[in-house]
């Protein structure tokens, strides 16, 4: 594996996580607007553990949910990338694409640009024939992006996220996928 990962797009760079990302990542994950469909705001310790998991994934597999940086000013905007799907979900072990951006980066096309770049990287570097995504049923912004990317919903794979309490309004999740381009 290379020691450094950077994948540029027109306006962004998908890159390795840095120690300096912890403060803006924690700020993003403390924002109730960002976390509305993801559960309770994260603690700084949880954010540090999340960064450590992504770094370990990058070191082990050569990909993860990468940090997203805006080229214009070097600002940390969030993350986007690919990793194996979570245990106890219909996409366990399958190639999962995911994203999360800070609130002031919403509505500017950054998530779509980063997600398309992640898919392009995957198709160019991995053998998987499909990429998968999951989100809480109520997260229309996220599944809307999935549809704009050309992903298809698999209603037969809707599921309850086992790590959430049975009475959580976020428990029901939906599943999308997209096939490798011909």
N, C-alpha and C positions, 0 to 999 in steps of 0.2 A: 504494500500500500504506500501511497505517497504520504509524506508528512503534512502536506498542506493541500486543502481543497478549496478551489474557487471556480465558480461557474457563472460567468457574466451573462446578463441579458441586456436589453436596450437601456433600462433605467436602474437595474438592480445587480447585486452580486449575491449569489448563494455561496456560502462559505462555511469553513470550520468555525466552531464556537471558540470564543476568547474569554479569558477571565473578566475582561471589562464588560462583557455582555450581561453579567449577573444583575447589575443595578437596573438597566432598562428592561430586562426580561422580568424581573420581580415587579417593577412598576406596571408593566403590561398585564401580568398575571394577578395583580392586585386590583385591577380596574373591573368593577362589577359589570360594565357594559361588555367587555371582552369575555368575561367568564360566564355570561348569562346562560349559555347552553352547555357549559363545561363543568359546572359544579362550583363549589365555594372558591373564593379567591385563594391563591396559593401563598404559602409562607416563603420567606427567603430561603429557608433550609430545603423546602420542597423544590424550589426553583433551581438551587444549586445541584440537588440530586438529579433533576431533569437534565440539566446541562451535562452532568457526568455521564448519564445514560446515553445521551446523543454522542458524546465524544467516544465512548466505548463502542457504540455501534459503528461509528465512522472508522475507528481503528480496526475493528473486527471484520466488517463487511465492505468498507469503502463507501458507505452511504448511510444517511440518517435524516432526521428532520433538521436541515441545515439552518444556520442563522441567515436572515435576509437583511442585507444592508443596501441603503439607497446610495447609488453612485454619486449623485449630485453633492451630497454633504457628508457621506459616511455614516449617516444615522442608522441605528439598529431599528428595524421595523417589525421584527418578529421572527417566525420560522416557517419553513416550507421544505418538503422533501419527501423521501421515501424510506420505509423501514418494513420489517416483517409485522404483519397484523397481530394485534393483541390476542393473548390466550382467552379462551371462553367466549370468542366471537366467531361469526361465520367466516371471517377472513383470517383466522389464526394461521400464522406462518406464510400467508400470501403477501404479495407486494402491496403495501398500503401507501397511499399518498395522503398527506395531511398538511395543514397550514393553520397558523394563528398569527394575526397581525394586530399591532396596537391600534387603538380606536381612531386616532387621527390619520391613520393610513388607509382607512376603509373608504370605499367608493372611488378610488383612483385607478383601479385596474392592476394594482400591485399584486394582489393575491392570484389573479388569473395569470399574470406574466410569470410569477414565480412557480405556479403549479404547472403551467405549460413547459417551462424550462426543466422542472423536475421530471416530467414525463419524457421529454426529449432526451434527457440524460439517461433515464432508465432504458428507453428503447435502444439507445446507442451503446449501452454498457452491460445490460443484464439480459438473461435468456427468457425471462418471464413473458408470457403471452398476454397477460392482463394485469392491470393495476386496479386496486380496490380502494374504496373510501367509505367511511361510516360517519354518521352524525346523529345527534338527537333529532327526533322527528320534527320538533318545532323549530329547528335551526334553518329557516328558509334561506338565509344568506349563504350558508354553507352548501346546502343541496342545490341552491340556484347556481352557484359556481360549478358544482359538479356537472350540472346539465349544460352550462355554457361551454365547458370543456369537452362536451360530447359524451359524457358518461351516461349510462343507462341504469335506472333503478331496478333492483331485484326484490320486489315485494315479498317473494317467498323466503327471503333471507332476513326480513325484519326480525329484530330480537330485543330482548330485555338485557341491558348492560348489567351484568351480575355484580359489579363492584358498587352499584348504586342501590340505595335502600328501596324496598318494594313500593313505597309510597311516593318516590321521587317523580316529579313531572318530567324529569330528564331521562328516566330509565329506558323508555322505548326508543330504539335506534333503527335507522334505515341504512341500507347498503346499496352502493353504486359500484359500477366497474366500467372500464374502457379497455378495449382490445388493442393490441399492438397494431399500428398502421400497416397496411399492405405494402 
